[in-house]
Amino acid sequence: NAGVTQTPKFQVLKTGQSMTLQCAQDMNHEYMSWYRQDPGMGLRLIHYSVGAGITDQGEVPNGYNVSRSTTEDFPLRLLSAAPSQTSVYFCASSSFSDRGLNGYTFGSGTRLTVV
Amino acid sequence: DQQVKQNSPSLSVQEGRISILNCDYTNSMFDYFLWYKKYPAEGPTFLISISSIKDKNEDGRFTVFLNKSAKHLSLHIVPSQPGDSAVYFCAAGGAAGNKLTFGGGTRVLVKP
């Protein structure tokens, strides 16, 4: 099925470890983004990309890196995990042609716990 | 500084009655607004949207109302069904490309 695929679904990390959350979409969407969801805070934008080779920071970028070498993939890297990064992470994509009014397509999320 | 706020963290409603969810925003540059629905352990799914040039958009049981002068939007669900029990997020976009700004969410419980 077409959509946004995130892996892994669950991850436990120790403080200081690094890891990469994977995100892939097969809809040829130009725009991809990463959000984190925390209780009462809604979804906050970490990083986004408007196309291959182009990335930019969102609202809460510290401690995270991204790259966009292909249209399909947009991995999120945690450089040195901290307990404050315990959260649920969502990847989303959209096409510029249906820009806002048709919404994003979200992945099913990665639940990350940092101990 | 939250640009999009949902002031009610939860809402309980009887099956068959109307659910009204509210959302306020501060950035006058937003030019479209969306509602997403989220079940546990799933990603948010798009529900309905409205452009700032309209004041109402309807899709089946779901209607979104926009009051630009008050910087306020609401989602009406009529009639509410048990399957509507979920967390609902409002979002706003247009101030900067495809970026969306989300509210904190409202958890809706529809009682049979």
Contacts between the chains, C-beta under 8 A, distances in Angstrom:
chain1	res1	chain2	res2	distance
A	4	B	43	7.5
A	31	B	97	7.6
A	31	B	98	4.3
A	33	B	98	7.9
A	33	B	99	7.4
A	35	B	102	7.5
A	40	B	9	6.8
A	40	B	104	5.3
A	40	B	105	7.8
A	41	B	104	6.0
A	42	B	4	7.6
A	42	B	6	7.6
A	42	B	89	6.1
A	42	B	102	4.2
A	42	B	103	5.3
A	42	B	104	4.2
A	42	B	105	5.4
A	43	B	44	7.3
A	43	B	89	6.5
A	43	B	91	7.9
A	43	B	102	4.1
A	44	B	102	7.5
A	45	B	99	6.5
A	45	B	100	7.7
A	45	B	101	7.6
A	48	B	98	7.8
A	48	B	99	6.3
A	50	B	97	6.7
A	50	B	98	7.3
A	58	B	99	7.3
A	90	B	43	5.5
A	90	B	44	7.2
A	92	B	43	7.8
A	94	B	98	5.5
A	96	B	98	6.7
A	99	B	93	7.9
A	99	B	98	5.9
A	100	B	31	7.8
A	100	B	32	4.2
A	100	B	34	7.1
A	100	B	49	7.0
A	100	B	93	4.3
A	100	B	94	5.9
A	100	B	98	6.8
A	100	B	100	7.5
A	101	B	32	5.6
A	101	B	34	7.7
A	101	B	49	4.6
A	101	B	51	6.4
A	102	B	46	6.9
A	102	B	49	7.2
A	103	B	34	5.4
A	103	B	36	7.1
A	103	B	46	3.1
A	103	B	49	6.4
A	104	B	44	7.9
A	104	B	46	6.9
A	104	B	100	6.7
A	105	B	46	7.8
A	106	B	43	3.3
A	106	B	44	5.0
A	106	B	45	7.2
A	107	B	43	5.3
A	108	B	41	7.4
A	108	B	42	5.7
A	108	B	43	4.9
A	109	B	41	7.4
A	109	B	42	7.4
A	109	B	43	5.5
